[in-house]
């Protein structure tokens, strides 16, 4: 997990004109502002493709009201739950930036925000709180970026 996140962060670092900083350096409010900016800049056609394919990259929030409702409960968290929620949110924001913005939108938001880097430590605590389920959804990038691809799906050219 850690090595993969380091490699993905290196890719972000090479992105022209993209400003980044460590996830832990953001306040939750700052991350919520980035989240709202990316949500507004998203390309709905991309989400339709992910939904039709039952792809883990699909958006969880259908509208800004749903997004703000999640932000409201997340803002109340403290301690380990807050740290896990923040790490999950940073993963989600990077995924949105990479997979939900058309190229012109990606260029436009670069001028308006600083993107968090992917946290390199995986949170492994579990429990009944919804933070744990959301975190698992938010770090689902590991399904494709960490796990090796099954050989039966490889195409040789």
Beta strands, then each sheet from edge to edge (+ up, - down):
strand 1: 20-21
strand 2: 115-116
sheet 1: 1+ 2+
end
